[in-house]
Amino acid sequence: MNCVFLTGATGFVGTETLARLLERPEREVVALVRAPDAAGARERLLDVLERLGLEEEAGRVHAVAGDVTTPGLGLTDAERYALADRLDAVVHCAASVSFSLGLRESRAINVDGTRRVVELALQAPGLERFVHVSTAYVAGTRPGSFAEDDLDHGHAFRNPYEQSKWEAESLVRRHRELPLTVVRPSIVVGDSQTGWTSAFNVLYHPLQAYARGLVDTIPADPDSIVDVVPVDYVADGILAALEAPEPPATLALVAGEHAPRLVELTDAAARYFDRPPPALEGEPPDGLEAFLPYFTVATAFDDANARALGLQAPRIEEYFDRLMDFAVASRWGKRPAARPSVTARTSPAA
Ligand SMILES: NC(=O)c1ccc[n+]([C@@H]2O[C@H](COP(=O)([O-])OP(=O)(O)OC[C@H]3O[C@@H](n4cnc5c(N)ncnc54)[C@H](OP(=O)(O)O)[C@@H]3O)[C@@H](O)[C@H]2O)c1
């Protein structure tokens, strides 16, 4: 499997996935990048390679300018046929991860965008794998255990992001002719070895506000499950979905039974920042409204398929301080830092 078509390569998970794909010497990657033209797409991709310290791999990475919200991905027919002809695998990472976007806009990117990537894949005569990056939160607000086979329980969602990702996953699964593995990460944070992250969203927002002394009270369930996984583990899972001889239809990339309760996380943050933990009741702090629904989660994700492949996420207590060291040193993203080189990293805890 030599030629992988990757969407979302300029994003958090996609960047890490690109780095991992390039660790394999035989691989070529074609990345769909939003840009006005081919030169602009190339330039954006070269920026990513520079941040990864992988400039010398530029010859194995090709950028195509496109957009998943545009018919045909914004490619000409000739470009699409040529691309479909050469690709062996697809990793579809591109999405809007905004919790505040409306359902129409979220669907345009996450559902219609997925449909267009599927259309391209179905034109590829040599397609061996299609890895669709979904989210564990397709489980929405359904309480209790949510297995990798679970999808449709008529349940509700916290926001249009979750709903659109559920719809995208349903869409892609309807194409039984695809050699499909759906990967479902939970909340993705920085690298477990180095703390590196290029995205300071989701969990980082409340932690940053707390570190600044802006969170004394937060209405939350102390026992709610905060399932968090490091980005290196997510990339391990995506690579496993591409490379395992017989990958399962779904891989939950989650902490599962090792996921912390909210109170364990607030205690870890209190210890790290040497402040009293927030009271888990009372008024919500300003600006964190979109995240509050994630502090009452009663869903426990089952990851039997992932464990059967030898994947197991590290426990957050093993790497929480590294995440915070990196976040503080990079001023929560204001002073972006290059990703430590792949060779300097040790194997993940999988
Ligand atoms: N981060 C998490 O905690 C998390 C958890 C579970 C699942 N996931 C899933 O993981 C995947 C990647 O998320 P992420 O955190 O890496 O998000 P991200 O950092 O926001 O990256 C999103 C990527 O999608 C691209 N994209 C967005 N709209 C596009 C469009 N219209 N056409 C082409 N590309 C477009 C972005 O390109 P630009 O650079 O041009 O914006 C970027 O490369 C998503 O499918 C997400 O649902 C993420």
The ligand as an SDF file (V2000), in Angstrom:
LIG
                    3D

 48 52  0  0  0  0  0  0  0  0999 V2000
   -9.3290   16.8520   18.1870 N   0  0  0  0  0  0  0  0  0  0  0  0
  -10.0920   15.9840   18.8300 C   0  0  0  0  0  0  0  0  0  0  0  0
  -10.1700   15.9940   20.0750 O   0  0  0  0  0  0  0  0  0  0  0  0
  -10.8450   14.9160   18.0500 C   0  0  0  0  0  0  0  0  0  0  0  0
  -11.5130   13.9330   18.8070 C   0  0  0  0  0  0  0  0  0  0  0  0
  -12.2030   12.9140   18.1200 C   0  0  0  0  0  0  0  0  0  0  0  0
  -12.2150   12.9070   16.7500 C   0  0  0  0  0  0  0  0  0  0  0  0
  -11.5730   13.8900   16.0520 N   0  0  0  0  0  0  0  0  0  0  0  0
  -11.6460   13.8330   14.5940 C   0  0  0  0  0  0  0  0  0  0  0  0
  -10.3350   13.8910   14.0680 O   0  0  0  0  0  0  0  0  0  0  0  0
  -10.3530   14.5350   12.8040 C   0  0  0  0  0  0  0  0  0  0  0  0
   -9.3250   15.6280   12.7850 C   0  0  0  0  0  0  0  0  0  0  0  0
   -9.6180   16.5740   13.8070 O   0  0  0  0  0  0  0  0  0  0  0  0
   -8.5350   17.6400   14.2680 P   0  0  0  0  0  0  0  0  0  0  0  0
   -8.6560   17.7860   15.7260 O   0  0  0  0  0  0  0  0  0  0  0  0
   -7.2470   17.3280   13.6440 O   0  0  0  0  0  0  0  0  0  0  0  0
   -9.1480   18.9600   13.6070 O   0  0  0  0  0  0  0  0  0  0  0  0
   -8.3840   20.2670   13.1080 P   0  0  0  0  0  0  0  0  0  0  0  0
   -7.0750   20.4270   13.7820 O   0  0  0  0  0  0  0  0  0  0  0  0
   -9.3680   21.3790   13.1790 O   0  0  0  0  0  0  0  0  0  0  0  0
   -8.0890   19.9340   11.5750 O   0  0  0  0  0  0  0  0  0  0  0  0
   -9.1240   19.8630   10.6490 C   0  0  0  0  0  0  0  0  0  0  0  0
   -8.5260   19.5830    9.2900 C   0  0  0  0  0  0  0  0  0  0  0  0
   -9.6000   19.4770    8.3380 O   0  0  0  0  0  0  0  0  0  0  0  0
   -9.3260   20.3930    7.2740 C   0  0  0  0  0  0  0  0  0  0  0  0
  -10.5570   20.9110    6.7060 N   0  0  0  0  0  0  0  0  0  0  0  0
  -11.5640   21.5490    7.3380 C   0  0  0  0  0  0  0  0  0  0  0  0
  -12.4980   21.9180    6.4670 N   0  0  0  0  0  0  0  0  0  0  0  0
  -12.0800   21.4840    5.2530 C   0  0  0  0  0  0  0  0  0  0  0  0
  -12.5990   21.5850    3.9450 C   0  0  0  0  0  0  0  0  0  0  0  0
  -13.7610   22.2090    3.7070 N   0  0  0  0  0  0  0  0  0  0  0  0
  -11.9290   21.0150    2.9070 N   0  0  0  0  0  0  0  0  0  0  0  0
  -10.7330   20.3980    3.1380 C   0  0  0  0  0  0  0  0  0  0  0  0
  -10.1740   20.2960    4.3630 N   0  0  0  0  0  0  0  0  0  0  0  0
  -10.8420   20.8490    5.3940 C   0  0  0  0  0  0  0  0  0  0  0  0
   -8.5330   21.5230    7.9210 C   0  0  0  0  0  0  0  0  0  0  0  0
   -7.8670   22.2590    6.9100 O   0  0  0  0  0  0  0  0  0  0  0  0
   -7.4590   23.8090    7.1120 P   0  0  0  0  0  0  0  0  0  0  0  0
   -6.0570   23.7770    7.6770 O   0  0  0  0  0  0  0  0  0  0  0  0
   -7.5170   24.3550    5.7420 O   0  0  0  0  0  0  0  0  0  0  0  0
   -8.4500   24.4320    8.0480 O   0  0  0  0  0  0  0  0  0  0  0  0
   -7.5930   20.7080    8.7950 C   0  0  0  0  0  0  0  0  0  0  0  0
   -6.5590   20.1580    8.0380 O   0  0  0  0  0  0  0  0  0  0  0  0
  -11.7810   15.0330   12.5930 C   0  0  0  0  0  0  0  0  0  0  0  0
  -12.4460   14.1370   11.7570 O   0  0  0  0  0  0  0  0  0  0  0  0
  -12.3630   15.0190   13.9870 C   0  0  0  0  0  0  0  0  0  0  0  0
  -13.7650   14.8340   13.9530 O   0  0  0  0  0  0  0  0  0  0  0  0
  -10.8710   14.8930   16.6730 C   0  0  0  0  0  0  0  0  0  0  0  0
  1  2  1  0
  2  3  2  0
  2  4  1  0
  4  5  1  0
  4 48  2  0
  5  6  2  0
  6  7  1  0
  7  8  2  0
  8  9  1  0
  8 48  1  0
  9 10  1  0
  9 46  1  0
 10 11  1  0
 11 12  1  0
 11 44  1  0
 12 13  1  0
 13 14  1  0
 14 15  2  0
 14 16  1  0
 14 17  1  0
 17 18  1  0
 18 19  2  0
 18 20  1  0
 18 21  1  0
 21 22  1  0
 22 23  1  0
 23 24  1  0
 23 42  1  0
 24 25  1  0
 25 26  1  0
 25 36  1  0
 26 27  1  0
 26 35  1  0
 27 28  2  0
 28 29  1  0
 29 30  1  0
 29 35  2  0
 30 31  1  0
 30 32  2  0
 32 33  1  0
 33 34  2  0
 34 35  1  0
 36 37  1  0
 36 42  1  0
 37 38  1  0
 38 39  2  0
 38 40  1  0
 38 41  1  0
 42 43  1  0
 44 45  1  0
 44 46  1  0
 46 47  1  0
M  CHG  2   8   1  16  -1
M  END
$$$$
